[in-house]
Structure formats: structure tokens, C-alpha cells
Amino acid sequence: MDLSEPRRWTLELTWGNPEPDRLVAQRWTSTGLGDMVQLGSASDSEIDELWVREQFLNFVRLALELA
């Protein structure tokens, strides 16, 4: 990772926005919300510990690859 230019990475889990009745995982960097990328979404019947864990792991993998 290049530490000479610090950047902030954000993972957000949001219920009902932008998709009603779904939990949406999305990420963006300190460059702005214009770079927001949806990582996945799930209905309440699909959400479990494994789904949430996979969203976090995917986020970390992407952050390490793109840094």
C-alpha cells in the first residue's frame, strides 16, 4: 500500500436504499461519492452471518487490490 497519499475507504450497509426491502453493501473512497460501487444486496431472508462476512472480506480484498 502506498502510504505517501492517505486515502479513506468506506463500506456502507444500508437497508432499503436504493433498493426497497433489501440490504445493500456499497463502497467508496475519499475521492467522493461519485466513485460509489455497489458490492451486493440481499433480502431479509438471504441475510445471515456468512453474507455479511463475505461483504466485509470482499471490501478488504478490493481495497488492497486498488490501493
Backbone as a printed PyTorch tensor [residue, N CA C, xyz], in Angstrom:
tensor([[[  0.8280,  -1.1800,   0.0000],
         [  0.0000,   0.0000,   0.0000],
         [  0.8740,   1.2460,   0.0000]],

        [[  0.4760,   2.2020,  -0.7680],
         [  1.2000,   3.4600,  -0.8450],
         [  0.7380,   4.3740,   0.2760]],

        [[  1.5810,   4.5610,   1.2810],
         [  1.2120,   5.3850,   2.4240],
         [  1.5480,   6.8610,   2.2290]],

        [[  2.1830,   7.2090,   1.0970],
         [  2.5360,   8.6040,   0.8590],
         [  1.2930,   9.4420,   0.5530]],

        [[  0.2260,   8.8160,   0.0670],
         [ -1.0240,   9.5230,  -0.2040],
         [ -2.1580,   8.8220,   0.5450]],

        [[ -2.4920,   9.2880,   1.7520],
         [ -3.5310,   8.6120,   2.5300],
         [ -4.8910,   8.7120,   1.8470]],

        [[ -5.6310,   7.6090,   1.9150],
         [ -6.9760,   7.5630,   1.3470],
         [ -7.8960,   6.8510,   2.3260]],

        [[ -9.1190,   7.2550,   2.3420],
         [-10.1100,   6.6240,   3.2130],
         [-11.0210,   5.7530,   2.3490]],

        [[-11.2700,   4.5390,   2.8090],
         [-12.1820,   3.6050,   2.1540],
         [-13.3760,   3.4050,   3.0670]],

        [[-14.5680,   3.4220,   2.5130],
         [-15.7820,   3.2850,   3.3080],
         [-16.6340,   2.1490,   2.7690]],

        [[-17.0980,   1.3040,   3.6720],
         [-18.0690,   0.2600,   3.3600],
         [-19.3550,   0.6450,   4.0700]],

        [[-20.4530,   0.6620,   3.3240],
         [-21.7370,   1.0430,   3.8940],
         [-22.7420,  -0.0680,   3.6480]],

        [[-23.4450,  -0.4530,   4.6950],
         [-24.5570,  -1.4000,   4.5930],
         [-25.8220,  -0.6060,   4.8950]],

        [[-26.7410,  -0.5300,   3.9300],
         [-27.9300,   0.2940,   4.0510],
         [-29.1770,  -0.5290,   3.7640]],

        [[-30.1650,  -0.4290,   4.6410],
         [-31.4260,  -1.1430,   4.4240],
         [-32.4010,  -0.2350,   3.6660]],

        [[-32.9140,  -0.7270,   2.5320],
         [-33.9740,  -0.0380,   1.8120],
         [-33.5670,   1.0950,   0.9060]],

        [[-32.2900,   1.3500,   0.7510],
         [-31.8580,   2.4330,  -0.1300],
         [-30.5910,   2.0060,  -0.8560]],

        [[-30.5370,   1.9320,  -2.1230],
         [-31.5030,   2.3890,  -3.1100],
         [-32.5630,   1.3510,  -3.4880]],

        [[-32.4730,   0.1380,  -2.9540],
         [-33.4400,  -0.9040,  -3.2910],
         [-34.3610,  -1.1560,  -2.0930]],

        [[-35.6930,  -1.0240,  -2.2760],
         [-36.5980,  -1.2540,  -1.1490],
         [-36.5340,  -2.7050,  -0.6600]],

        [[-36.6260,  -2.8800,   0.6460],
         [-36.6630,  -4.2040,   1.2860],
         [-35.4240,  -5.0510,   1.0110]],

        [[-34.2760,  -4.3960,   0.8300],
         [-33.0170,  -5.1170,   0.6330],
         [-31.9120,  -4.4090,   1.4110]],

        [[-30.9450,  -5.1900,   1.8850],
         [-29.7440,  -4.6480,   2.4930],
         [-28.7080,  -4.5290,   1.3800]],

        [[-28.1920,  -3.3340,   1.1810],
         [-27.2570,  -3.0670,   0.0930],
         [-25.8820,  -2.7630,   0.6690]],

        [[-24.8630,  -3.4290,   0.1460],
         [-23.4740,  -3.1580,   0.5130],
         [-22.8530,  -2.3490,  -0.6150]],

        [[-22.2560,  -1.2060,  -0.2720],
         [-21.5780,  -0.3860,  -1.2760],
         [-20.3150,   0.2070,  -0.6860]],

        [[-19.4120,   0.5830,  -1.5700],
         [-18.1320,   1.1460,  -1.1220],
         [-17.8170,   2.3970,  -1.9160]],

        [[-17.0210,   3.2750,  -1.2980],
         [-16.4490,   4.4190,  -1.9880],
         [-15.1830,   4.8190,  -1.2880]],

        [[-14.4220,   5.7020,  -1.9350],
         [-13.1560,   6.1540,  -1.3710],
         [-13.2450,   7.6350,  -1.0250]],

        [[-12.1740,   8.1580,  -0.4910],
         [-12.1350,   9.5720,  -0.1160],
         [-12.1880,  10.4940,  -1.3320]],

        [[-12.1240,   9.9360,  -2.5500],
         [-12.2270,  10.7750,  -3.7470],
         [-13.6500,  11.2620,  -3.9640]],

        [[-14.6320,  10.6260,  -3.3210],
         [-16.0050,  11.1280,  -3.3910],
         [-17.0390,  10.0600,  -3.6620]],

        [[-18.2920,  10.4500,  -3.4630],
         [-19.4010,   9.5200,  -3.6540],
         [-19.6080,   9.1760,  -5.1210]],

        [[-19.0220,   9.9410,  -6.0220],
         [-19.1250,   9.6330,  -7.4460],
         [-18.4840,   8.3070,  -7.7920]],

        [[-17.5830,   7.8450,  -6.9400],
         [-16.9030,   6.5630,  -7.1620],
         [-17.5830,   5.4150,  -6.4260]],

        [[-18.8260,   5.6120,  -5.9620],
         [-19.5360,   4.5890,  -5.2080],
         [-19.7990,   3.3680,  -6.0950]],

        [[-19.5460,   2.1930,  -5.5340],
         [-19.7450,   0.9340,  -6.2450],
         [-20.5870,   0.0180,  -5.3730]],

        [[-21.6620,  -0.5110,  -5.9430],
         [-22.4800,  -1.4610,  -5.2000],
         [-21.7970,  -2.8220,  -5.2320]],

        [[-21.6160,  -3.4210,  -4.0570],
         [-20.9400,  -4.7080,  -3.9390],
         [-21.9150,  -5.8770,  -3.9330]],

        [[-23.1250,  -5.6380,  -3.4610],
         [-24.1100,  -6.7030,  -3.4110],
         [-25.3330,  -6.2560,  -2.6540]],

        [[-26.3920,  -7.0630,  -2.7460],
         [-27.6000,  -6.7820,  -1.9870],
         [-28.2850,  -8.1020,  -1.6620]],

        [[-29.1200,  -8.0650,  -0.6180],
         [-29.8050,  -9.2760,  -0.1870],
         [-31.1140,  -8.9050,   0.4960]],

        [[-32.0980,  -9.7720,   0.3490],
         [-33.3630,  -9.5790,   1.0520],
         [-33.2030, -10.0740,   2.4860]],

        [[-34.1870,  -9.7870,   3.3220],
         [-34.0740, -10.1870,   4.7280],
         [-33.9640, -11.7020,   4.8900]],

        [[-34.5640, -12.4640,   3.9910],
         [-34.4680, -13.9260,   4.0900],
         [-33.0930, -14.4520,   3.6560]],

        [[-32.3290, -13.6540,   2.9130],
         [-31.0000, -14.0760,   2.4340],
         [-29.8630, -13.6590,   3.3640]],

        [[-30.1320, -12.7130,   4.2530],
         [-29.0790, -12.1670,   5.1090],
         [-28.7910, -13.1250,   6.2570]],

        [[-27.5280, -13.4670,   6.3860],
         [-27.0660, -14.2390,   7.5260],
         [-25.6270, -13.8100,   7.8190]],

        [[-25.0340, -14.3970,   8.8130],
         [-23.6750, -14.0220,   9.1990],
         [-22.6860, -14.2240,   8.0540]],

        [[-22.8570, -15.2880,   7.2930],
         [-21.9630, -15.5700,   6.1650],
         [-22.0440, -14.4720,   5.1060]],

        [[-23.2590, -14.0160,   4.7830],
         [-23.4220, -12.9620,   3.7720],
         [-22.7230, -11.6790,   4.2160]],

        [[-22.9390, -11.2880,   5.4670],
         [-22.3180, -10.0650,   5.9910],
         [-20.8010, -10.2110,   6.0040]],

        [[-20.2970, -11.3480,   6.4560],
         [-18.8560, -11.5850,   6.4920],
         [-18.2560, -11.5020,   5.0840]],

        [[-18.9450, -12.0650,   4.1040],
         [-18.4430, -12.0310,   2.7300],
         [-18.3750, -10.6030,   2.1870]],

        [[-19.3200,  -9.7490,   2.5610],
         [-19.2770,  -8.3480,   2.1300],
         [-18.0330,  -7.6560,   2.6930]],

        [[-17.7340,  -7.8990,   3.9660],
         [-16.5380,  -7.3020,   4.5680],
         [-15.2630,  -7.8340,   3.9170]],

        [[-15.1950,  -9.1360,   3.6880],
         [-13.9970,  -9.7150,   3.0660],
         [-13.8040,  -9.2030,   1.6460]],

        [[-14.8880,  -9.1050,   0.8800],
         [-14.7770,  -8.5640,  -0.4800],
         [-14.2950,  -7.1170,  -0.4530]],

        [[-14.7930,  -6.3450,   0.5000],
         [-14.3810,  -4.9500,   0.6360],
         [-12.8810,  -4.8510,   0.9170]],

        [[-12.3980,  -5.6650,   1.8380],
         [-10.9700,  -5.6410,   2.1790],
         [-10.1270,  -6.0810,   0.9820]],

        [[-10.5400,  -7.1220,   0.2930],
         [ -9.7990,  -7.5640,  -0.9040],
         [ -9.7060,  -6.4720,  -1.9450]],

        [[-10.8360,  -5.8130,  -2.2310],
         [-10.8390,  -4.7270,  -3.2180],
         [ -9.9650,  -3.5650,  -2.7720]],

        [[-10.0480,  -3.2050,  -1.5040],
         [ -9.2380,  -2.0900,  -1.0040],
         [ -7.7470,  -2.3940,  -1.1510]],

        [[ -7.3490,  -3.6090,  -0.8810],
         [ -5.9430,  -3.9700,  -1.0030],
         [ -5.5050,  -4.0250,  -2.4630]],

        [[ -6.3640,  -4.4690,  -3.3550],
         [ -6.0260,  -4.5340,  -4.7750],
         [ -5.9510,  -3.1450,  -5.4120]],

        [[ -6.8450,  -2.2380,  -5.0050],
         [ -6.9430,  -0.9290,  -5.6360],
         [ -6.0660,   0.1260,  -4.9840]],

        [[ -5.5000,  -0.1780,  -3.8420],
         [ -4.6930,   0.8180,  -3.1280],
         [ -3.3930,   1.0920,  -3.8480]]])
